[in-house]
């Protein structure tokens, strides 16, 4: 399973991990955590390469109203080098900002991404 450092990590911080082999169902499990503080998380979406944004499954219920929310998306894999992107919506349905900003002074923003290889 791939783990993102959380929704909101700037997109230019890419990490490449070891190659993955799809499971017997042909899928690669992508997963991570998202956080919006007291605003909560209502939805997480994932896209791979230039595909469509697709809803991920959220751990329901979260451990508490203020914790990071775990999410998972079983991507129907294809061999090659890919980039997965993740974005989150808060409890009011507001999409996280796509513009990349540094952590200081008000916290990082941007779409989280991770490069990976499927063999």
Order of alpha helices (4+ residues) and beta strands (2+ residues): beta-beta-beta-beta-beta-beta-beta-beta
